[in-house]
């Protein structure tokens, strides 16, 4: 869209774009709008048929929903908020500035405002924060035919109709969860509760972490899971698309932390330059200070380096091997902890496994290092001097020790951080590499002092 277009020109272009997009798939509309400036997005949404615009606003992938709503007439924005799904409104409303948020909430209907206040009260990473209150529930004494007729009347206002929750007529407690497939194939005159086996439905409380909810979806192949209160009454549902969105956000955050930076809370191409610097500079500064210890270690062994300058040739090889082995172990353990494949109490089992693993990997890399020194010496590519065999032994033994130490350290750090209450993803690969760099040099020079004593040292 032309940045210097006048308001009438913008409205005309937006109306044309809206007319074209109205026939597209909802995902394609969102993708197109994400490429436009926010003024154009607001104008297109106003020009689209109301129900179609609500569908677009309901998509989590629309990155400027709150900004676009903020540019609309407040009465119209309030209409959109009242028509959108409750969980999506709970995502959008907190992004408004305080005065606008209060004005818009004052315009939405009472039910929407009450639902929104309830959803916003739940912790950010909980099932309650990502649930929707638009679900299908019926009393247990309804027939299949009556339930199907009810679904036909309410389906446009529900997040999903593929799961129907059967409630005790007297108490409102959840007693069954019935799939739409079971209803369609059931006897129309049978009670709705009779079309499924008598078993307790899978459910969660609103305080349950969203990662635990995701594990339930994986374990039981669910499309939706009901959220119940202390009285076992259904207060909302979490659908599979909401879980996928939440897990994408969770995984993105973990990957960014593994890269040695704070998690970005905005898409990459939308975050400002200043915020990008603030997110990345802190960790880089900490890592730089950590790497300064490497210089201190080398200064400590400066005398050895002066006597055997050849040792410096292998410092990059030594440091990278230890860091790489530590990063591998850290990545494996963070993922295993996140998926609950292992628990904090399993730390000793992990240690017992990583020690022989590190020794084996170290022996392989050590052997490669020894072969490299021998090959270069024999082929005349480099002359390591008369004690070249001892240098080869130093490199091999050092790699054995450093890779073992790196694997053990990298596997234990996530446990330590989780035990202290920190996110294990904070044991990022760069952090582990920095730690192993410093200790790796100490191991290297210690091995060199033992093997080369009386010869080069």
Phi and psi in degrees as a GROMACS rama.xvg file:
@    title "Ramachandran Plot"
@    xaxis  label "Phi"
@    yaxis  label "Psi"
@TYPE xy
-66.5244  125.936  UNK-2
-66.7586  -23.3376  UNK-3
-101.82  11.1737  UNK-4
-64.9771  142.044  UNK-5
-74.0493  166.751  UNK-6
-59.0247  -45.839  UNK-7
-61.5911  -40.0552  UNK-8
-63.5183  -42.3752  UNK-9
-62.2212  -43.6534  UNK-10
-63.0122  -39.6694  UNK-11
-65.9186  -45.3944  UNK-12
-64.8933  -38.8083  UNK-13
-65.1049  -40.0763  UNK-14
-64.0302  -39.4257  UNK-15
-64.9715  -44.2747  UNK-16
-64.2337  -40.5726  UNK-17
-63.9358  -39.3777  UNK-18
-63.4573  -37.7343  UNK-19
-71.4372  -42.636  UNK-20
-73.5666  -25.4845  UNK-21
-56.5613  -25.1812  UNK-22
-95.2791  -3.57154  UNK-23
-84.5507  164.904  UNK-24
-65.5526  147.853  UNK-25
-58.8439  -36.8923  UNK-26
-66.6783  -34.9689  UNK-27
-71.0004  -35.2034  UNK-28
-62.9163  -46.1909  UNK-29
-61.0872  -43.96  UNK-30
-61.1085  -41.416  UNK-31
-66.0962  -44.8926  UNK-32
-65.4289  -33.1625  UNK-33
-64.499  -18.3574  UNK-34
-90.426  -3.32743  UNK-35
-100.257  162.734  UNK-36
-73.9929  161.362  UNK-37
-65.2702  -32.8348  UNK-38
-63.1301  -40.4625  UNK-39
-67.1865  -40.6603  UNK-40
-58.6549  -46.4448  UNK-41
-61.2159  -43.5649  UNK-42
-65.9071  -39.4212  UNK-43
-65.8187  -43.0914  UNK-44
-61.8745  -37.9384  UNK-45
-68.9437  -29.7305  UNK-46
-84.5131  -21.3081  UNK-47
-71.5768  155.41  UNK-48
-54.536  143.357  UNK-49
-54.4332  -49.6973  UNK-50
-64.1943  -35.4693  UNK-51
-67.5518  -40.0947  UNK-52
-64.6292  -38.126  UNK-53
-63.7622  -40.7841  UNK-54
-58.1823  -42.2559  UNK-55
-65.8413  -46.243  UNK-56
-64.1877  -26.1354  UNK-57
-74.4216  -10.8067  UNK-58
-82.4283  125.328  UNK-59
-63.485  -23.4985  UNK-60
-73.2656  -15.5857  UNK-61
-73.4415  108.973  UNK-62
-82.1934  -16.0242  UNK-63
-118.73  29.7216  UNK-64
-58.1975  -48.3181  UNK-65
-65.2253  -41.1713  UNK-66
-64.0351  -41.0578  UNK-67
-65.8253  -43.1853  UNK-68
-62.9146  -34.9085  UNK-69
-66.6609  -22.1035  UNK-70
-89.1285  -10.2071  UNK-71
-83.466  161.171  UNK-72
-56.1436  137.555  UNK-73
-61.3967  -34.1271  UNK-74
-64.0646  -41.0973  UNK-75
-70.2165  -41.6876  UNK-76
-60.0651  -39.6131  UNK-77
-65.6863  -35.9622  UNK-78
-62.6594  -43.0095  UNK-79
-62.7155  -44.976  UNK-80
-62.0419  -38.2295  UNK-81
-67.9029  -28.3637  UNK-82
-91.2277  -19.9198  UNK-83
-72.66  161.422  UNK-84
-65.6182  145.503  UNK-85
-60.9942  -40.6558  UNK-86
-67.1957  -33.7125  UNK-87
-70.232  -40.3311  UNK-88
-61.1231  -38.2348  UNK-89
-64.9128  -25.3259  UNK-90
-78.3832  -37.2551  UNK-91
-82.0115  -45.6735  UNK-92
-57.1762  -43.0277  UNK-93
-60.4633  -16.315  UNK-94
-82.2908  -12.9777  UNK-95
-73.7164  151.653  UNK-96
-71.4187  159.607  UNK-97
-54.7116  -48.3113  UNK-98
-61.3161  -43.9677  UNK-99
-66.36  -40.6959  UNK-100
-59.4943  -44.1478  UNK-101
-66.7169  -38.6182  UNK-102
-66.8988  -43.5384  UNK-103
-68.323  -40.8874  UNK-104
-64.5626  -28.3433  UNK-105
-71.5783  -18.4162  UNK-106
-95.8664  -23.7881  UNK-107
-74.2581  162.08  UNK-108
-68.7624  162.005  UNK-109
-60.9257  -41.7109  UNK-110
-63.659  -43.5248  UNK-111
-62.5077  -43.2078  UNK-112
-64.9903  -41.8887  UNK-113
-66.1951  -42.4649  UNK-114
-63.2523  -43.1088  UNK-115
-63.1471  -45.0164  UNK-116
-60.5371  -36.2792  UNK-117
-69.3537  -43.2284  UNK-118
-66.5038  -39.5048  UNK-119
-70.3773  -14.9939  UNK-120
-79.2167  -16.4963  UNK-121
-81.6716  151.361  UNK-122
-56.8285  149.114  UNK-123
-59.8631  -37.4247  UNK-124
-95.2547  16.4474  UNK-125
-98.0069  168.076  UNK-126
-62.7352  -37.3798  UNK-127
-61.3508  -31.7754  UNK-128
-75.0183  -20.3013  UNK-129
-114.235  4.97397  UNK-130
-81.32  162.606  UNK-131
-119.412  149.844  UNK-132
-96.4531  4.27096  UNK-133
-98.2349  91.2576  UNK-134
-137.458  169.19  UNK-135
-101.663  121.956  UNK-136
-135.829  144.477  UNK-137
-140.411  155.943  UNK-138
-69.8312  152.77  UNK-139
-67.8692  -17.9175  UNK-140
-92.1663  7.49041  UNK-141
-79.8644  153.196  UNK-142
-87.002  166.025  UNK-143
-60.0724  -43.3687  UNK-144
-61.4164  -44.2422  UNK-145
-65.7383  -37.8079  UNK-146
-64.8484  -43.9765  UNK-147
-64.0176  -39.1429  UNK-148
-64.0824  -39.8509  UNK-149
-63.2985  -42.6911  UNK-150
-60.9072  -39.7282  UNK-151
-61.2646  -32.7008  UNK-152
-81.0446  -28.1439  UNK-153
-110.033  -3.30695  UNK-154
-58.1855  -31.4684  UNK-155
-68.8276  -21.1792  UNK-156
-103.977  9.97322  UNK-157
-115.225  145.436  UNK-158
-62.7138  -42.4094  UNK-159
-151.384  149.867  UNK-160
-117.798  8.19705  UNK-161
-79.2254  -15.7069  UNK-162
-126.642  126.617  UNK-163
-117.656  131.319  UNK-164
-104.797  124.613  UNK-165
-97.8219  126.329  UNK-166
-113.746  150.73  UNK-167
-65.8276  123.826  UNK-168
-59.3871  -29.618  UNK-169
-86.1116  -44.5128  UNK-170
-103.665  -18.8023  UNK-171
79.8057  6.1521  UNK-172
-70.2674  148.651  UNK-173
-73.2823  125.635  UNK-174
-119.1  -26.5311  UNK-175
-147.88  158.201  UNK-176
-126.414  121.199  UNK-177
-116.571  134.792  UNK-178
-83.1327  152.896  UNK-179
-60.2072  -34.8388  UNK-180
-60.1532  -42.6906  UNK-181
-64.4384  -38.2174  UNK-182
-65.0362  -46.452  UNK-183
-60.9386  -37.8987  UNK-184
-88.8476  -3.22458  UNK-185
-85.3872  167.69  UNK-186
-69.5363  121.816  UNK-187
-56.3811  -29.8837  UNK-188
-90.6802  -5.90779  UNK-189
-76.1738  152.316  UNK-190
-65.1655  142.991  UNK-191
-60.9572  -32.3874  UNK-192
-71.9959  -16.005  UNK-193
-86.2156  -8.29481  UNK-194
-85.8802  -2.74985  UNK-195
-128.426  153.871  UNK-196
-61.2915  152.456  UNK-197
-77.4751  100.643  UNK-198
-149.153  154.091  UNK-199
-70.8581  127.6  UNK-200
-66.2407  148.186  UNK-201
-71.9798  126.208  UNK-202
-148.186  167.493  UNK-203
-136.491  162.015  UNK-204
-93.2674  159.464  UNK-205
-64.6452  -19.9343  UNK-206
-84.4483  -8.89392  UNK-207
-63.7111  138.479  UNK-208
-64.6837  143.482  UNK-209
-64.9076  -25.0564  UNK-210
-67.8372  -36.9512  UNK-211
-67.1015  -35.593  UNK-212
-63.5086  -42.8359  UNK-213
-61.3128  -37.4637  UNK-214
-64.7815  -34.2441  UNK-215
-65.1308  -40.646  UNK-216
-60.9727  -41.5286  UNK-217
-68.8841  -43.2341  UNK-218
-68.5009  -40.9219  UNK-219
-108.22  5.45636  UNK-220
53.8962  52.1966  UNK-221
-89.1129  154.517  UNK-222
-100.567  -24.3665  UNK-223
-158.017  153.219  UNK-224
-131.272  132.028  UNK-225
-75.7227  146.039  UNK-226
-106.642  123.31  UNK-227
-116.308  153.483  UNK-228
-91.2094  -170.799  UNK-229
-63.4919  -24.7597  UNK-230
-92.1834  12.2323  UNK-231
64.1855  25.1132  UNK-232
-94.1069  141.177  UNK-233
-74.5842  123.887  UNK-234
-110.969  -6.75724  UNK-235
174.717  176.845  UNK-236
-135.458  151.859  UNK-237
-108.78  123.328  UNK-238
-96.8764  162.03  UNK-239
-63.6771  -33.3922  UNK-240
-67.736  -35.0298  UNK-241
-67.8517  -37.6137  UNK-242
-65.1255  -42.0405  UNK-243
-61.5655  -45.298  UNK-244
-60.3501  -43.1847  UNK-245
-65.2108  -40.2147  UNK-246
-71.0193  -33.4272  UNK-247
-62.6844  -43.9972  UNK-248
-64.0447  -41.7249  UNK-249
-64.8669  -45.1321  UNK-250
-66.4639  -40.088  UNK-251
-60.0931  -42.9929  UNK-252
-62.4145  -44.0085  UNK-253
-65.367  -41.0107  UNK-254
-63.435  -41.4912  UNK-255
-65.0007  -39.0967  UNK-256
-66.3259  -37.8452  UNK-257
-62.8748  -27.3575  UNK-258
-80.0813  -1.93677  UNK-259
85.394  48.735  UNK-260
-156.801  165.308  UNK-261
-71.3013  149.734  UNK-262
-67.7315  137.172  UNK-263
-79.6783  135.584  UNK-264
-101.714  12.6071  UNK-265
-138.891  157.611  UNK-266
-58.1231  149.431  UNK-267
-55.2152  -44.2657  UNK-268
-80.9939  1.65632  UNK-269
-114.026  -17.9008  UNK-270
-70.11  139.414  UNK-271
-71.0965  159.581  UNK-272
-59.5523  -43.4356  UNK-273
-62.7651  -43.6745  UNK-274
-67.0219  -36.0957  UNK-275
-61.4291  -43.2769  UNK-276
-63.8902  -43.7172  UNK-277
-64.3486  -38.0516  UNK-278
-67.4169  -32.926  UNK-279
-99.8714  -29.2694  UNK-280
-68.3333  -36.4318  UNK-281
-59.5436  -53.5118  UNK-282
-63.9553  -40.5783  UNK-283
-61.8622  -38.5357  UNK-284
-66.1835  -42.7  UNK-285
-61.645  -43.5908  UNK-286
-65.7887  -36.9484  UNK-287
-63.6383  -43.4675  UNK-288
-61.8521  -39.1991  UNK-289
-63.2374  -41.8264  UNK-290
-67.0445  -22.4903  UNK-291
-61.5466  -26.906  UNK-292
-64.154  -27.9795  UNK-293
-62.2262  -43.4478  UNK-294
-63.1691  -36.881  UNK-295
-65.0892  -40.1937  UNK-296
-63.0272  -44.3429  UNK-297
-65.0518  -35.1651  UNK-298
-64.374  -37.7925  UNK-299
-62.7574  -36.11  UNK-300
-100.467  23.353  UNK-301
-58.7765  -37.6912  UNK-302
-62.3523  -42.5342  UNK-303
-63.9349  -40.2111  UNK-304
-65.0736  -34.1897  UNK-305
-67.6206  -35.822  UNK-306
-77.1482  -34.6647  UNK-307
-132.186  76.0161  UNK-308
-60.9308  -21.3982  UNK-309
-62.0531  -23.817  UNK-310
-63.394  -29.7153  UNK-311
-65.5836  -23.7385  UNK-312
-62.2593  -27.5158  UNK-313
-102.891  1.66508  UNK-314
-60.67  -47.6052  UNK-315
-58.8931  -39.9235  UNK-316
-63.9745  -44.8503  UNK-317
-63.3445  -48.4103  UNK-318
-66.111  -43.8945  UNK-319
-67.8292  -37.4637  UNK-320
-64.9375  -44.3065  UNK-321
-64.5572  -44.0845  UNK-322
-63.7171  -40.9035  UNK-323
-65.1117  -42.6068  UNK-324
-66.0954  -38.987  UNK-325
-65.7986  -40.6448  UNK-326
-65.8999  -39.3169  UNK-327
-58.4699  -50.4556  UNK-328
-63.0713  -41.5658  UNK-329
-61.1812  -46.8026  UNK-330
-61.2052  -43.1314  UNK-331
-63.3181  -42.9591  UNK-332
-74.3798  -36.3506  UNK-333
-61.2272  -43.8896  UNK-334
-65.8543  -42.3942  UNK-335
-64.3124  -38.9751  UNK-336
-67.0219  -40.4812  UNK-337
-63.7862  -37.1248  UNK-338
-87.1079  2.95676  UNK-339
61.1732  26.8598  UNK-340
-71.7756  -27.2543  UNK-341
-134.949  158.494  UNK-342
-116.179  169.168  UNK-343
-56.9264  -35.9305  UNK-344
-70.5928  -8.59913  UNK-345
-89.1023  9.50183  UNK-346
-58.242  -38.5287  UNK-347
-70.7319  -32.7862  UNK-348
-65.8966  -40.232  UNK-349
-64.1157  -43.2414  UNK-350
-61.0045  -44.2884  UNK-351
-64.4067  -26.9575  UNK-352
-83.4548  -37.8722  UNK-353
-74.3912  -28.1781  UNK-354
-63.1211  -53.8861  UNK-355
-66.4605  -31.2393  UNK-356
-64.4496  -45.7607  UNK-357
-63.615  -40.7742  UNK-358
-62.6939  -41.7471  UNK-359
-66.426  -47.1004  UNK-360
-62.9986  -40.6756  UNK-361
-64.0373  -38.3253  UNK-362
-65.346  -38.5888  UNK-363
-64.7221  -48.9756  UNK-364
-67.5352  -37.2845  UNK-365
-61.5952  -41.6284  UNK-366
-63.4088  -39.5108  UNK-367
-63.4961  -42.1975  UNK-368
-61.8751  -43.0009  UNK-369
-63.0371  -45.7401  UNK-370
-60.2264  -38.4752  UNK-371
-62.2235  -47.6544  UNK-372
-61.8099  -45.7689  UNK-373
-62.2201  -44.7974  UNK-374
-62.6349  -45.563  UNK-375
-64.6558  -37.38  UNK-376
-68.2742  -47.7089  UNK-377
-69.9845  -34.3466  UNK-378
-84.8779  -1.94537  UNK-379
75.6387  17.7303  UNK-380
-77.7309  -25.9868  UNK-381
-160.036  143.294  UNK-382
-104.587  110.722  UNK-383
-88.5899  4.42928  UNK-384
92.3895  -177.866  UNK-385
-69.0681  -20.1638  UNK-386
-102.428  32.2424  UNK-387
-60.948  -32.143  UNK-388
-65.7059  -38.3753  UNK-389
-68.6006  -35.0486  UNK-390
-64.44  -42.5867  UNK-391
-60.6258  -41.9221  UNK-392
-64.6507  -39.4475  UNK-393
-59.9603  -47.0741  UNK-394
-62.6602  -44.7584  UNK-395
-63.9556  -48.9493  UNK-396
-66.4442  -39.6956  UNK-397
-61.9458  -42.7697  UNK-398
-64.0135  -38.8392  UNK-399
-58.379  -48.4809  UNK-400
-69.9785  -41.1954  UNK-401
-70.6731  -41.9539  UNK-402
-66.9985  -39.0524  UNK-403
-63.6039  -45.9333  UNK-404
-63.0268  -41.8739  UNK-405
-62.9498  -43.802  UNK-406
-63.4447  -43.8793  UNK-407
-67.3179  -44.5032  UNK-408
-63.7316  -46.3296  UNK-409
-62.8234  -30.9175  UNK-410
-81.151  -27.5625  UNK-411
-86.8338  -27.7595  UNK-412
-57.8834  -45.288  UNK-413
-57.7403  -37.8057  UNK-414
-64.1073  -44.1991  UNK-415
-62.7755  -47.168  UNK-416
-64.5584  -41.7014  UNK-417
-65.2811  -38.9267  UNK-418
-62.6334  -34.1974  UNK-419
-82.8481  -2.1375  UNK-420
92.6745  8.97274  UNK-421
-94.6372  163.732  UNK-422
-71.5962  123.297  UNK-423
-57.2758  -26.2657  UNK-424
-63.2095  -18.423  UNK-425
-67.5424  -18.1506  UNK-426
-77.8545  60.8902  UNK-427
-68.2331  160.089  UNK-428
-56.166  -45.3169  UNK-429
-60.9906  -36.8061  UNK-430
-65.6038  -44.8228  UNK-431
-64.2248  -43.0851  UNK-432
-60.4997  -40.9175  UNK-433
-63.598  -44.9829  UNK-434
-61.8364  -45.0581  UNK-435
-71.7915  -29.0053  UNK-436
-57.7313  -47.8152  UNK-437
-66.27  -51.2718  UNK-438
-68.3747  -32.1627  UNK-439
-61.5103  -40.7233  UNK-440
-63.8476  -39.5671  UNK-441
-63.8122  -41.4941  UNK-442
-63.8277  -44.5118  UNK-443
-59.1362  -49.8121  UNK-444
-72.0346  -30.0532  UNK-445
-65.062  -43.6791  UNK-446
-63.9361  -42.0298  UNK-447
-61.5508  -40.3074  UNK-448
-63.0427  -36.0348  UNK-449
-74.6213  -44.42  UNK-450
-81.036  -36.4222  UNK-451
-96.4704  1.76117  UNK-452
-61.5697  131.21  UNK-453
89.7139  -8.60779  UNK-454
-116.952  -90.1046  UNK-455
-78.6387  -24.7688  UNK-456
